[in-house]
């Protein structure tokens, strides 16, 4: 089972907010996930990025790969270099 850390979209039309989740890569974008580790809200100024650093590092240590967008968010949050 390949595990990814990626965004799951929520919110209304034209007003998105995202959950940062650990998910099997075969599941649909907003489908079942293993664990929720944070959230991202691009509509706020500045954008809100909340990530549980311990859980993110734990999952990456287990082999979970972050998508490009989530990797950029983790860098902005100061978790990954």
C-alpha positions in Angstrom: 0.0 0.0 0.0 1.5 3.3 -1.1 0.7 6.1 1.3 0.7 9.8 0.4 0.3 13.0 2.4 -2.0 15.2 0.4 -4.8 17.8 0.4 -8.5 16.9 0.7 -10.7 19.8 -0.4 -13.6 21.1 1.6 -15.7 24.3 1.7 -18.0 25.9 -0.7 -17.7 26.9 -4.4 -15.1 29.7 -4.7 -14.3 29.4 -1.0 -12.0 26.3 -0.6 -10.3 25.1 2.5 -8.2 21.9 2.7 -7.4 19.2 5.2 -3.9 17.8 5.1 -4.4 14.0 5.3 -2.5 10.8 5.1 -4.2 8.6 2.5 -3.7 5.6 0.4 -2.9 6.9 -3.1 -5.6 4.8 -4.7 -8.4 6.5 -2.8 -10.2 9.5 -4.4 -9.1 13.0 -3.4 -11.9 13.6 -0.9 -12.4 9.9 0.0 -11.4 7.8 3.0 -8.2 8.8 4.7 -6.0 7.2 7.4 -5.3 10.3 9.5 -5.8 14.0 9.4 -2.6 15.9 10.3 -3.4 19.5 9.6 -5.4 22.1 7.6 -4.7 24.8 5.0 -6.9 27.8 4.3 -5.8 29.9 1.3 -8.7 32.4 1.6 -7.3 34.0 4.8 -4.7 36.8 4.6 -2.0 35.5 5.2 -2.9 31.9 4.4 -3.5 29.6 7.4 -1.2 26.6 7.6 -1.6 24.3 10.6 0.3 21.0 10.7 0.9 18.5 13.5 4.7 18.4 13.1 5.1 15.1 15.1 2.6 13.2 13.1 3.9 14.6 9.8 7.5 13.5 10.7 6.2 10.1 12.0 4.4 9.4 8.7 7.3 10.5 6.5 9.6 8.3 8.6 7.2 5.4 7.8 7.6 6.0 4.1 4.7 8.3 3.3 5.5 10.7 0.4 4.2 14.2 0.4 2.7 15.6 -2.8 4.5 18.6 -4.3 1.9 21.1 -2.9 2.0 19.6 0.6 5.8 19.6 0.5 5.7 23.3 -0.3 3.3 23.9 2.6 5.5 21.9 5.0 8.5 24.0 4.0 6.5 27.2 4.6 5.5 25.8 8.0 9.2 25.1 8.8 8.7 21.3 9.1 10.6 20.0 6.0 13.6 21.5 4.3 
